């Protein structure tokens, strides 16, 4: 079958298609009138007539059939109009986007776009004498991204063309003497119907030992990729298949993709799995009515509501049996669902009840999730599993997938970890908070066991996948953002702050669980991100409150106001920063929050307030954080089998990225009177913070390892000098930005006061 090309989409005039849609709309209106007249006139009169005999027996059925044909003609015309209308609308939008990319973006960057025989494009920079035709990596990356985006637009247009063409053939049917065949209300409706048709064909073939062809899988992949975030498509697909067939279909294409060893098939199946997750998120999200507040949305028609959710729970708990290559595989529906939930951002009205049901079922049925053993290697794949992602394990443990889903769904994750299971009407279980279920009680006991191994995957690796997902979900629950989002930090709700408070106290009460070889050590990186997220609150605790208002208000605060809570934070930070990635996050956030607090204090000082005293108050909380972080790093290096390697890991984490630096600058860190920094000032803040993090904290790994092993306390004392010098420099930076002459002796005295305060705070907390 021919494909649409770049030249087709770029040059074609869509005016005639739009006119055809308008003409068919007129036809629809006229046929509606005829159909109504036939139904309410001719047919009704025929049925009401006192008519008997041979003529009546022949004529009345004929009148009925004729009336029905008018109705069928109207329905067929309406379907044709819907296809033409939607095809025109979507192709016009794609053509507009294509011309924007070619005529504006490519032209501005002096990139030439040329169509290729296979329908795709090539992008090349135009010759320029002044550049010698040499381009930076950033320029080449931009050109490749532009090419990918244009080719994606062409592929989408081709899919729409094919879908509309196929739907029009089905609408018309093969009988020229009969109206009324396939009926579609929209192009989405037609595409969903085709996806359902292919899924059902796959199910039927699997029962007979077959599978979809690569061509059919590719078509299904395109349908999902194009429509996974389209509500009508997603609802229609999942509603038509139902939970059981949807889960069975997903499991079967996953098994087949691994069984065959075909990389193309595996790649297609991976894409379908991802899109099925995104589609499920779309289908189960209640409409908000933002476009039209008066719109009435019907549950289980406009979205999959409680009835579909109830059926999904039933299927999730039930066994699903598969037969392949003379091997019998029996799993539960929730295990397949776990692989799907890894993808998409879900509404809490759907994901929280599902999560609670999964936990309740697992608590009632320990070992509830069947998993293959070595005998399943005859299925043809050593890494045989449900999850097709490169990361995340084989997927036999559905909790890993559930937690990854929660990590992308902050509303649901906050609600889930703020809730509990047990004491239900029929579950017979003791009430346990969901946080306790995964982290254990205040004594570190009773946490969920993660012993789910699989062929080709060690139990410890599989455990780590699930525990890392737990960390990601907690990040989402405490921040209000997907864990991997680059969006700026936002003000915290009380529920989010409560969860962070509970996590801090769990870690501080059982530090050995969260570092080294501890059971929950894999979540340490996430603990670092949570610490960075709440760095303002942490520094406020060390400051003993903040009546001055110099420390930014970031919403609700964790309940860490008791005198003993400073010691709790000490233990938490030392434990958390035993992980290199966590250490990097904590130190980045500390550097920026301290710098911001210093600027606020100096800028807003009163006429009679001593600048040295204010600066000392501002830097002391951050110095306490620094002291604990330094202690955590030194302890981890000392405890490592290869101390030099561990020291290098800390250096690598510091240089790997500065995500928190950028995120905090986006939030407005460095702002004065809450006016965010921008432009050159923002660049100054980033570079200054990056320099501080790297130059003052990175250390020669061999030298650091040797000194820590010989005398850890002496090493920490030397490091405190560096950090105190950094605090002193931060003061000078803030003073300069505020327009204060740094050469003034009173300013120099204040800088020394800051140095002494930072050194002292570091010494106390690191001892």
C-alpha positions in Angstrom: 0.0 0.0 0.0 1.3 3.4 -1.0 2.3 5.9 1.8 1.8 9.6 2.0 5.0 11.4 1.4 6.5 14.7 2.6 5.6 16.3 -0.7 2.1 15.0 -0.6 1.4 16.5 2.8 3.3 19.8 2.2 1.8 20.6 -1.2 -1.7 19.1 -1.2 -4.6 21.5 -1.1 -7.1 20.3 1.5 -9.8 22.8 0.4 -11.6 20.1 -1.7 -11.6 17.7 1.3 -13.1 20.5 3.4 -15.7 21.2 0.7 -16.6 17.6 0.4 -17.2 17.4 4.2 -19.4 20.5 4.0 -21.4 18.9 1.1 -21.9 15.7 3.0 -23.1 17.7 6.0 -25.8 19.1 3.7 -26.6 15.6 2.6 -26.9 14.4 6.2 -29.3 17.2 7.0 -31.5 16.5 3.9 -31.5 12.7 4.5 -32.4 13.3 8.2 -35.5 15.1 7.0 -36.3 12.4 4.5 -35.8 9.7 7.1 -38.0 11.5 9.7 -40.7 12.0 7.1 -40.5 8.3 6.0 -40.7 7.1 9.6 -43.3 9.5 10.9 -45.3 9.6 7.7 -45.2 6.7 5.3 -44.3 4.0 7.8 -46.6 5.2 10.6 -49.5 5.5 8.2 -48.9 2.1 6.8 -48.7 0.5 10.2 -51.9 2.3 11.3 -54.0 1.6 8.2 -56.8 -0.9 8.5 -55.4 -2.9 5.7 -55.7 -6.6 5.0 -55.3 -9.0 2.1 -52.6 -10.0 -0.3 -51.7 -6.4 -1.2 -51.3 -5.5 2.4 -49.1 -8.5 3.1 -46.8 -7.5 0.3 -46.9 -3.7 0.6 -46.6 -3.2 4.4 -43.2 -5.0 4.7 -42.0 -3.1 1.6 -42.9 0.2 3.2 -41.1 -0.8 6.4 -38.0 -1.8 4.5 -38.1 1.4 2.5 -38.4 3.5 5.6 -35.5 1.6 7.2 -33.4 2.3 4.1 -34.0 6.0 4.5 -32.8 5.8 8.1 -29.8 3.7 7.0 -29.0 6.1 4.3 -29.0 8.9 6.8 -26.8 6.9 9.2 -24.3 6.1 6.4 -24.1 9.7 5.2 -23.6 10.8 8.8 -20.7 8.4 9.1 -19.1 9.5 5.8 -19.4 13.1 6.9 -17.8 12.3 10.2 -14.8 10.6 8.5 -14.3 13.5 6.1 -14.8 16.1 8.8 -12.3 14.6 11.2 -9.8 13.7 8.4 -9.9 17.3 7.1 -9.5 18.8 10.6 -6.6 16.5 11.6 -4.7 16.6 8.3 -5.1 20.4 8.2 -3.5 20.6 11.7 -0.7 18.3 10.7 -0.1 20.3 7.5 0.1 23.5 9.4 2.5 22.0 11.9 4.6 20.7 9.0 4.8 24.1 7.3 5.7 25.8 10.6 8.6 23.3 11.0 9.8 23.7 7.4 9.1 27.3 6.5 9.8 28.9 9.9 12.0 26.7 12.1 14.2 25.1 9.5 14.5 28.3 7.5 15.5 30.3 10.6 18.2 27.7 11.3 19.2 27.6 7.6 18.3 23.9 7.3 17.1 22.5 4.0 14.3 19.9 4.2 14.0 17.5 1.3 11.6 14.7 0.7 12.9 11.2 0.1 11.4 8.4 -2.1 10.2 6.5 1.0 8.1 9.4 2.1 10.4 10.6 4.9 12.7 13.6 4.8 16.4 14.5 5.2 17.6 17.7 6.8 20.9 19.3 6.0 22.5 22.6 6.9 22.9 25.0 4.0 26.4 25.7 3.0 28.0 28.7 4.7 31.5 29.9 4.0 31.9 31.5 7.4 31.3 28.2 9.3 33.3 26.0 7.0 30.3 23.7 7.2 31.2 22.6 10.7 28.5 22.4 13.3 28.3 22.0 17.0 26.9 18.9 18.7 23.9 21.0 19.8 23.2 22.1 16.2 23.4 18.5 14.9 21.1 17.4 17.7 18.6 20.1 16.8 18.7 19.0 13.1 18.0 15.4 14.1 15.2 16.4 16.4 13.6 18.5 13.7 13.9 15.6 11.2 12.3 13.2 13.7 9.4 15.6 14.4 8.7 16.2 10.7 8.8 12.4 9.9 6.4 11.8 12.8 4.0 14.4 11.4 4.1 12.6 8.0 3.5 9.2 9.7 0.5 10.6 11.6 -0.9 12.0 8.4 -0.4 8.6 6.6 -2.2 6.8 9.5 -5.2 9.2 9.3 -5.4 8.8 5.5 -5.4 5.0 5.8 -7.8 5.0 8.7 -10.3 7.2 7.0 -10.0 5.3 3.7 -10.5 2.0 5.5 -13.5 3.3 7.4 -15.1 4.7 4.3 -14.9 1.3 2.6 -16.6 -0.3 5.6 -19.2 2.3 5.8 -20.1 1.8 2.1 -19.9 -2.0 2.3 -20.0 -4.3 -0.6 -23.7 -4.2 -1.5 -24.6 -1.2 -3.7 -28.3 -2.0 -3.2 -28.3 -1.7 0.6 -27.5 1.1 2.9 -26.3 0.7 6.5 -23.0 -1.1 7.2 -20.3 0.0 9.6 -21.4 3.1 11.6 -18.8 5.5 13.0 -19.4 8.8 14.8 -15.8 10.0 14.4 -12.4 9.1 13.0 -11.4 8.2 16.6 -14.4 5.8 16.6 -13.1 4.1 13.4 -9.5 3.9 14.6 -10.6 2.4 18.0 -12.8 -0.1 16.2 -9.8 -1.2 14.1 -7.6 -1.5 17.2 -10.2 -3.7 18.9 -10.5 -5.8 15.7 -6.7 -6.4 15.7 -6.7 -7.1 19.4 -9.5 -9.7 19.1 -7.7 -11.2 16.1 -4.6 -11.6 18.2 -6.5 -13.3 21.0 -8.1 -15.7 18.5 -4.8 -16.5 16.8 -3.1 -17.1 20.2 -5.7 -19.7 21.1 -4.7 -21.5 17.9 -1.0 -21.1 18.5 -0.6 -18.2 16.2 0.1 -14.4 16.5 -0.4 -11.2 14.6 1.9 -10.5 11.7 4.6 -7.8 12.0 2.5 -5.7 9.6 -0.5 -6.0 11.9 1.5 -5.3 15.0 3.0 -2.2 13.3 -0.5 -1.0 12.4 -1.7 -1.5 16.0 1.4 0.3 17.3 0.7 3.3 15.1 -3.0 3.4 16.2 -2.1 3.4 19.8 0.8 5.8 19.5 -1.4 8.3 17.7 -4.4 8.0 20.0 -3.2 6.9 23.4 -4.2 10.3 24.9 -7.4 10.6 23.0 -10.3 10.0 25.3 -12.8 8.6 22.8 -10.3 6.1 21.4 -9.1 5.0 24.8 -12.6 4.6 26.3 -13.9 2.7 23.3 -10.9 0.4 23.1 -11.0 -0.7 26.8 -14.8 -0.8 27.0 -15.1 -3.0 23.9 -12.4 -5.5 25.0 -13.3 -5.4 28.7 -10.7 -5.9 31.5 -10.1 -9.6 31.0 -9.4 -9.6 27.3 -7.4 -6.4 27.6 -5.1 -8.0 30.1 -4.9 -11.3 28.3 -4.1 -9.5 25.0 -1.3 -7.5 26.7 0.2 -10.6 28.3 0.1 -12.6 25.0 1.9 -10.0 22.9 4.5 -9.7 25.6 5.1 -13.4 25.7 5.2 -13.7 22.0 7.6 -10.8 21.6 10.1 -12.5 23.9 9.5 -16.0 22.7 10.4 -15.2 19.0 13.6 -13.4 19.6 12.6 -10.9 16.8 13.9 -7.4 17.8 11.4 -5.7 15.5 8.5 -7.6 17.2 9.9 -6.8 20.6 10.2 -3.1 19.8 6.6 -3.0 18.5 5.3 -4.9 21.6 7.2 -2.5 23.9 5.5 0.5 22.2 2.1 -1.1 22.4 2.6 -1.8 26.1 3.6 1.8 26.8 0.6 3.1 24.8 -1.8 0.8 26.5 -0.8 2.2 29.8 -1.2 5.8 28.6 -4.6 4.8 27.0 -5.7 3.3 30.3 -4.8 6.5 32.1 -6.7 8.5 29.6 -9.8 6.3 29.7 -10.1 6.2 33.5 -9.5 10.0 34.0 -12.9 11.7 34.7 -13.4 14.7 32.4 -13.0 18.0 34.2 -15.4 20.0 32.0 -13.0 22.9 31.9 -13.9 23.8 28.3 -17.6 23.8 29.1 -18.5 23.7 32.9 -22.1 22.8 31.9 -21.1 19.7 30.1 -22.6 16.5 31.7 -20.3 13.5 31.6 -21.6 10.0 32.0 -19.6 7.5 33.9 -18.7 4.4 31.9 -19.6 6.2 28.7 -17.3 9.3 28.7 -14.8 7.5 31.0 -14.3 4.2 32.6 -15.8 4.6 36.1 -16.6 2.4 39.1 -18.4 -0.4 37.2 -15.4 -1.0 34.9 -13.1 -0.6 37.8 -15.0 -3.2 39.8 -14.7 -5.6 37.0 -11.0 -4.9 36.7 -10.5 -5.7 40.4 -12.3 -9.0 39.9 -10.1 -9.9 36.9 -7.0 -8.6 38.7 -7.4 -11.1 41.6 -8.3 -14.0 39.3 -5.9 -16.4 37.6 -5.1 -16.1 33.9 -3.8 -19.2 32.2 -1.6 -19.3 29.1 -0.4 -22.2 27.0 2.7 -21.8 24.8 5.1 -24.3 23.4 3.7 -27.0 25.6 4.4 -24.9 28.7 1.6 -23.8 31.0 1.9 -20.3 32.5 -0.6 -19.3 35.2 -0.5 -15.8 36.6 -3.0 -13.3 38.0 -4.6 -10.4 36.2 -2.9 -7.8 38.5 0.5 -9.0 37.4 -0.3 -8.0 33.8 -1.9 -4.8 35.0 1.3 -4.0 36.8 3.2 -3.9 33.5 0.6 -1.6 32.0 0.4 0.8 35.0 4.1 1.6 34.7 3.1 4.0 31.9 0.8 7.0 32.1 -0.3 9.5 34.7 -3.4 8.2 36.4 -6.2 10.0 38.3 -6.4 9.2 41.9 -10.1 8.2 41.6 -8.9 5.1 39.6 -5.4 4.3 40.8 -5.8 4.7 44.5 -8.7 2.1 44.8 -6.8 -0.3 42.5 -3.6 0.1 44.6 -5.5 -0.5 47.8 -7.2 -3.6 46.4 -3.8 -5.0 45.2 -2.3 -4.5 48.7 -5.3 -5.9 50.4 -5.3 -9.0 48.2 -1.6 -9.5 48.7 -2.0 -9.2 52.5 -4.7 -11.8 52.5 -2.9 -14.1 50.2 0.9 -14.0 50.9 2.8 -15.3 47.8 -0.2 -14.4 45.7 1.8 -13.6 42.6 2.9 -16.7 40.6 6.3 -16.5 38.9 8.0 -18.8 36.4 10.9 -21.0 37.4 13.7 -22.5 35.4 11.5 -24.9 33.6 10.0 -21.9 31.7 13.3 -21.3 29.9 11.9 -23.6 27.2 9.5 -20.8 26.3 12.5 -19.4 24.4 13.6 -16.4 26.5 16.0 -16.4 29.5 14.6 -13.0 30.6 11.0 -14.1 30.1 8.6 -11.7 31.8 5.6 -9.4 31.5 7.4 -6.1 31.6 9.0 -5.2 28.3 10.9 -2.1 29.5 14.7 -2.4 29.7 14.4 -1.4 33.3 12.0 -2.5 36.0 12.5 -6.2 36.2 10.5 -9.0 34.6 7.2 -7.8 36.0 6.0 -10.9 37.9 5.7 -8.7 41.0 2.9 -6.3 40.2 3.8 -4.0 43.1 6.8 -2.7 41.2 4.6 -1.7 38.3 2.0 -0.2 40.6 4.6 1.9 42.5 6.1 3.1 39.2 2.6 4.1 38.2 2.1 6.0 41.4 5.4 7.7 40.8 4.0 9.3 37.7 0.6 10.1 39.4 1.3 12.4 42.3 -2.4 12.9 43.4 -2.8 9.2 43.7 0.5 8.6 45.4 -0.1 11.2 48.0 -3.6 9.8 48.7 -2.3 6.2 48.8 0.6 6.8 51.2 -1.6 8.9 53.4 -4.1 6.1 53.6 -4.3 2.5 54.9 -5.7 -1.0 54.2 -7.4 -3.4 56.6 -10.6 -3.3 58.7 -12.6 -3.6 55.5 -16.1 -5.1 55.6 -14.9 -8.6 54.6 -11.1 -8.5 54.5 -10.5 -9.6 58.1 -7.2 -7.7 58.2 -5.7 -5.4 60.8 -5.6 -1.8 59.8 -2.1 -0.8 58.6 -1.0 2.4 57.0 0.3 1.9 53.4 3.5 3.6 54.4 4.1 1.1 57.2 3.3 -1.7 54.8 6.2 -0.8 52.6 8.6 0.8 55.1 7.8 -1.2 58.2 6.6 0.1 61.6 8.5 2.6 63.8 10.8 -0.3 64.8 11.5 -1.2 61.2 9.5 -4.4 61.4 6.7 -5.8 59.3 7.8 -4.3 56.0 6.7 -6.0 52.8 9.0 -8.8 51.5 10.3 -8.4 47.9 11.3 -12.0 47.1 10.3 -12.2 43.5 12.9 -13.6 41.2 12.7 -14.8 37.6 14.7 -16.7 35.0 17.8 -14.7 34.1 17.2 -12.2 37.0 18.5 -12.6 40.5 16.2 -12.0 43.4 18.3 -9.1 44.6 18.1 -7.3 41.3 14.3 -7.9 41.2 14.0 -6.6 44.7 15.9 -3.5 43.8 13.6 -2.7 40.9 10.6 -2.7 43.2 12.3 -0.8 46.0 13.6 1.9 43.6 10.0 2.2 42.3 8.9 2.6 46.0 11.4 5.5 46.3 10.0 7.0 43.1 6.5 6.8 44.4 7.4 8.4 47.7 9.1 11.3 45.8 5.9 11.8 43.9 3.8 11.6 47.1 5.8 14.2 49.0 6.4 16.6 46.1 3.1 16.7 44.1 5.1 16.2 40.9 5.9 13.0 38.9 9.3 11.8 40.3 11.1 12.3 37.0 9.5 15.7 36.2 11.8 18.7 35.5 9.0 21.1 36.7 9.9 23.6 39.4 9.2 22.6 43.0 5.8 23.7 44.3 4.3 24.5 47.6 3.5 21.4 49.7 0.1 20.3 51.0 -0.3 19.1 54.5 -0.8 15.5 53.3 2.5 15.7 51.4 4.4 17.2 54.4 2.9 14.5 56.7 4.3 11.7 54.5 7.7 13.3 54.4 7.6 13.7 58.2 6.8 10.0 58.6 9.6 9.0 56.2 12.1 11.1 58.1 11.2 9.5 61.4 11.2 5.9 59.9 14.7 6.4 58.5 16.0 8.0 61.7 14.6 5.2 63.8 16.1 2.5 61.7 19.1 3.9 59.8 20.8 0.6 59.0 17.8 -0.4 56.9 18.4 2.4 54.5 22.1 2.4 53.9 24.8 0.0 52.8 23.3 -3.5 52.4 20.1 -2.6 54.3 16.8 -4.0 53.1 15.6 -0.5 51.9 18.9 1.0 50.8 17.8 1.1 47.1 15.4 4.0 48.0 18.3 6.2 49.4 18.6 8.2 46.2 14.9 9.1 46.4 15.4 10.1 50.1 18.0 12.6 48.8 15.6 14.1 46.4 12.9 14.3 49.1 15.5 16.0 51.3 16.2 18.5 48.6 12.5 19.1 48.1 12.1 20.0 51.7 15.4 21.8 52.2 13.7 25.0 53.3 11.8 23.2 56.0 14.9 21.3 57.1 16.8 24.5 57.5 13.9 26.1 59.3 14.0 23.3 61.8 17.7 23.8 62.4 17.1 27.5 62.8 14.6 26.9 65.5 11.9 28.6 63.5 12.1 31.6 61.2 10.3 34.6 62.6 12.2 36.8 60.2 10.8 35.2 57.2 14.2 34.9 55.4 13.7 31.2 54.7 11.2 30.8 51.9 7.7 29.5 52.7 7.1 26.4 50.7 3.6 25.5 52.0 2.7 23.1 54.7 5.6 22.0 57.0 6.4 18.6 58.3 5.9 18.2 62.1 9.5 18.5 63.2 9.2 21.3 65.7 10.0 19.3 68.9 13.4 19.8 70.5 14.4 16.1 69.8 13.5 16.5 66.1 16.8 18.2 65.3 18.5 15.0 66.4 16.0 13.0 64.2 17.0 15.2 61.3 20.7 14.6 62.0 20.2 10.8 61.8 18.1 11.1 58.7 20.6 13.2 56.8 23.6 11.2 57.8 21.8 8.0 56.7 20.5 9.5 53.5 23.9 11.0 52.4 25.6 7.6 52.8 24.3 7.3 49.2 26.3 9.3 46.6 23.3 10.4 44.5 21.5 11.5 47.7 24.5 13.4 48.9 24.6 15.3 45.6 20.9 16.3 45.8 21.2 17.4 49.4 24.3 19.5 48.9 23.0 21.2 45.8 19.7 22.1 47.5 21.6 23.3 50.7 23.9 25.5 48.7 21.0 27.3 47.0 18.7 27.6 49.9 21.6 29.0 52.1 22.5 31.5 49.4 18.9 32.6 49.0 18.5 33.0 52.7 21.7 35.1 53.0 20.5 37.4 50.2 17.1 37.9 51.8 18.7 38.6 55.2 21.2 41.1 53.9 18.7 42.8 51.6 16.0 43.2 54.2 18.2 44.2 57.2 17.1 47.1 59.3 19.1 50.3 59.8 20.2 49.2 63.3 20.7 45.5 62.5 24.2 44.1 62.5 25.0 42.5 59.1 27.3 40.0 60.7 24.7 38.8 63.1 22.1 38.5 60.4 24.5 36.6 58.1 25.4 34.2 60.9 21.8 33.4 61.6 21.3 32.8 57.8 24.2 30.4 57.2 24.1 28.4 60.4 21.2 26.0 59.4 22.8 25.2 56.1 26.1 24.6 57.9 24.4 22.0 60.1 23.0 20.3 57.0 26.5 20.3 55.5 28.0 18.8 58.7 25.6 15.9 58.6 26.1 15.3 54.9 29.9 15.3 55.3 29.6 12.8 58.1 27.3 10.6 56.0 29.8 10.6 53.1 32.8 10.0 55.3 31.0 7.1 57.1 30.1 5.5 53.8 33.6 5.8 52.3 35.1 4.3 55.5 32.6 1.4 55.5 33.1 0.5 51.8 35.1 -2.5 50.7 36.9 -0.2 48.2 37.0 3.2 49.8 38.6 4.9 46.8 36.0 3.6 44.5 33.2 4.9 46.8 34.9 8.3 47.0 34.9 8.4 43.2 31.2 7.5 43.2 30.6 10.7 45.2 32.6 12.7 42.8 30.7 11.2 39.8 27.4 12.0 41.4 28.4 15.6 42.0 29.5 16.0 38.3 26.7 14.0 36.8 24.1 16.7 36.8 22.7 19.7 38.6 19.0 19.0 38.4 18.2 20.5 41.7 20.2 23.7 40.9 18.1 24.3 37.8 14.9 23.3 39.4 15.4 25.7 42.4 16.4 28.5 40.1 13.2 27.9 38.1 11.3 28.2 41.4 12.9 31.6 42.0 15.8 30.6 44.4 18.0 33.7 44.5 14.9 35.9 44.3 14.6 39.1 46.3 11.1 40.0 47.5 10.0 36.8 45.7 10.9 38.2 42.3 12.6 35.3 40.5 16.0 35.8 39.0 16.4 35.6 35.3 18.8 36.0 32.4 22.4 36.9 33.4 21.5 36.8 37.1 20.0 33.3 36.8 23.1 32.2 35.0 25.2 33.6 37.8 23.3 31.8 40.4 23.6 28.5 38.5 27.3 28.8 37.9 28.1 30.0 41.4 26.2 27.1 42.9 27.7 24.6 40.5 31.2 25.8 41.3 30.5 25.6 45.0 29.2 22.1 44.8 32.1 20.8 42.7 35.1 22.8 43.9 34.4 22.6 47.6 33.1 19.1 47.8 34.8 17.0 45.2 37.9 15.3 46.5 40.7 13.2 45.1 39.4 9.7 45.7 42.6 8.0 46.6 43.6 10.8 49.0 40.2 11.0 50.5 40.0 7.3 51.1 43.4 7.2 52.7 42.8 10.1 55.0 39.4 8.8 56.1 40.8 5.4 56.8 43.7 6.8 58.8 41.8 9.5 60.8 38.2 10.3 59.8 37.8 13.0 62.4 40.9 14.8 61.2 39.7 14.6 57.6 36.3 16.0 58.6 38.0 18.9 60.4 39.9 19.7 57.2 36.8 19.6 55.2 35.0 21.9 57.6 37.6 24.6 56.8 36.6 24.3 53.1 32.9 24.6 53.8 33.4 27.5 56.2 35.4 29.3 53.4 32.5 28.6 51.0 30.1 30.1 53.5 32.3 33.2 53.8 32.4 33.5 50.0 28.6 33.1 49.8 28.3 36.0 52.2 30.6 38.2 50.0 28.5 37.2 46.9 25.3 38.2 48.6 26.7 41.4 49.9 28.0 42.4 46.5 24.6 41.6 44.9 23.0 43.9 47.5 25.3 46.7 46.5 27.5 46.6 49.6 31.2 47.4 49.4 33.0 44.1 50.2 36.3 46.0 50.9 34.7 47.8 53.9 36.3 46.6 57.1 32.9 46.0 58.8 31.9 43.8 55.9 35.2 41.9 56.3 34.5 41.5 60.0 31.1 40.2 59.2 32.6 37.7 56.7 34.9 36.3 59.4 31.9 36.0 61.7 30.1 34.0 59.1 33.2 31.8 58.7 33.4 31.1 62.4 29.6 30.3 62.7 29.8 27.9 59.7 32.9 26.2 61.1 31.3 25.8 64.5 28.0 24.5 63.2 29.8 22.0 61.0 31.9 20.8 63.9 29.0 20.3 66.2 26.8 18.4 63.8 29.7 16.3 62.4 31.0 15.1 65.7 
